Amino acid sequence: MRPRFTLLLLAWAVCSPLWPLPAPVQARTTLPQTASFQQLSRAAERARQANRDDEAIRLYQQALKMKPEWDEGLWNLSTLLYEKERYAEVRDRLRRFVADQPKAGAGWALLGLSEFQTREYARALDHLRQGMTLGTGGSQGMARSVFYYAAVLLTRFEKYDQSQSLLFEMARSGQAESFLVEPVGLAVLRMPLLPEEVPSDRREMVRLAGEGAFAFNDQHQDDAEKLFRQMTLAFPHEPGVHFLFGTFLMNERPEDGIREMKRELEISPFHVPARVRLAEEYVKEGQVDQALALAAEAVKLDSQDASTHLARGEALVAKGDLPAAVRELEAARDQAPEIVKIRWALFRAYTALGRREDAGKEKDAIQKLAQPGSPP
C-alpha cells in the first residue's frame, strides 16, 4: 500500500524557499562528457521541473558523484526514486540525508515510509515518530501518510492504545472513517497484524470491530452495541472479541461486561487486559480480594506491562496496604512515566502516607504532562 502525497511539496518543504512554478516540457538535455557540477545540477533541476523523471534521476546521480554532500540534490533524487517505487535506493540515500539534516522532519518521515516498504518495520516506526516530532513541512498528505503508517506499525508492535489514539486523531482531523475502519478494528481487537495481513475469513470480524469502535467514539452507543453484538454472535470463539464487547459493556451495564470478560478468559486463558479490566471493576464494586487475585495473575503474566502494576496497586490501596501499593504504583510509573492516571494514583498514595515531598514531585509531573505537546 503506497502512501499518496505530493512529493514535489515535500521537496519544497525541505529545500526550496519558494514554490516552483511548473515548467514547460523541454527536450532531453544533452551535456558534454566533461560537464561540471553546476551544469549537471542545473540540468537535473530543469528535467525535474519538466517531469522528465528518468533523465532527472540520471543527472542527479551524476552530479552527486561529483559532490556527495549536495543535500538538495540528494533530497530531490530521493523523492524521484520514491515515485518510481525504488524504495531500497531511497532508504539508503535518505539515511545519508538525515545524517546531514537531522532536523528535517520530512526527511525522517520519507525515510520511515521507505523502510515500511522494505519491511524494516522497527526502524520505520522509529523514523516515522521522529518525523512526527519534527514536523513534515506543512504537507497534509504526508502527515496523514506518516500518522497512518505509524499507527498500523504501533498495532503490529502491540502498542494498541497508542495506535488507537493516532487513528482517532486522524478521524477528528477529517480523514474518512471508512479508510480507517480496518486499522482501528485491529487495534481494538488487539491483533498484532498489518491490514494487509488480515486473513480473509477474519476481515468481517475486523470490520465490525472497527465500525463499532467508531460508533462508540462518536457516542452512538446503540449502534456500537449492535455492531459489537453482531461481532460476538458471528465470531463467538475468536480471541479478543468478548474482551472488546466487555470493555464497551463495562460502561453501560457492568454485570454484562463482567460476564463478557469472563468469557474472554475462557477462550484466552492468558489474556492480561481482561484480567486488568476485571480487577478495576471489582475494586469499584468493593470486591477487593477478587481484584487482588486477578491483578496478581496479570503481573505474573506480564510484569513489563505498566497497567498490571497499576491494577495491583489500586487494589492494594483499596485493601489498605499503602506501602505495598506504592511499590506497585512506582513500578508502573517507572515503566510508563507519561501516563497521568498512574501519576495521580501515586500522588494520592503518597499523600495518604504523609510523604509530602514525593506527592509534590508527582503533582509537578502531572502539571508538565498536562502542557500542550506532552504525550497523551
Secondary structure, DSSP 8 states (H G I E B T S, - for coil): ------HHHHHHHHH-SS--------------TT--HHHHHHHHHHHHHTT-HHHHHHHHHHHHHH-TT-HHHHHHHHHHHHHTT-HHHHHHHHHHHHHH-TT-HHHHHHHHHHHHHTT-HHHHHHHHHHHHHH--TT-HHHHHHHHHHHHHHHHHTT-HHHHHHHHHHHHHTT--HHHHHHHHHHHHHT----GGGS-GGGHHHHHHHHHHHHHHHTT-HHHHHHHHHHHHHHSTTSTTHHHHHHHHHHHH-HHHHHHHHHHHHHH-TT-HHHHHHHHHHHHHTT-HHHHHHHHHHHHHH-TT-HHHHHHHHHHHHHHT-HHHHHHHHHHHHHH-TT-HHHHHHHHHHHHHHT-HHHHHHHHHHHHHHTSTTS--
